[in-house]
């Protein structure tokens, strides 16, 4: 009797992921989800032309600048302090791309020194280059092109890279990716729920072999939800945010301070620009 299973070919990116995750995982990351009233931020964003993900990216960069203990990496069993905030952001590869069923990634450098408008401009420019497949965008376009042509060779190269990344010298071969502080992803770009359904929370596992980050952040589509205000329930538009924090690098106290400061910046986004003057 046939088993009813047949082997299929998948993209080079999916093949490579097999080399980056080991089952079962001894996962050190702590997942924390909170809702933040996004109505004040939306009024602020209307004046700047920036989006919610740009705002969260700016707020995360500010948190890591104010609390340098959050801006660290673990490489080869040692801890390293980063001197700037580089943030990886995902790019949805839409119909203009040959890989529209996948997600690309690019890196913004020195985000803590950028204004909100600069972050929005740079993010959109990098996303456009990534969708067009440009290999000069500090993104994953080159890897996708190679993986499409030679998926098995790409998987083999990934396994070799995993060994090299255990040491600092090998890790620095990642170039622009080796100093990434954190990631900010907008699952709302692909997580479109129908009316009547509401996003609640997420649990994530980082592919530590690919390159360590001590934190990552995911935002979902803003939605209406009841919020307690002066002892009564009112309906507000809230933004679900998931923080993923490596407990080896960041203790519980700093996790709490990170969440507190991030929420404060999103509730009063004018702080981001006022403090720059």
Secondary structure, DSSP 4 states (H G I P E B T S, - for coil): ---S-------HHHHHHHHH--SSP---EEEEEEEEE-HHHHHHHHHH---HHHHHHHHHHHHHHH-GGGSEEEETTEEEE-SS-EEEEEEE--TTSTTTTSEEEEEE-SGGGS-HHHHHHHHHHHHHHHHTT-TTSSBSHHHHHHHHH-HHHHHHHHHHHHHHTTSHHHHGGGGGGTTEEEEEEEGGGT--PPTT-----------GGG---SEEEEE---EEEEEEETTEEEEEEEEEEEEEEETTTS-HHHHHHHHHHHHHHHHTTHHHHHTT-
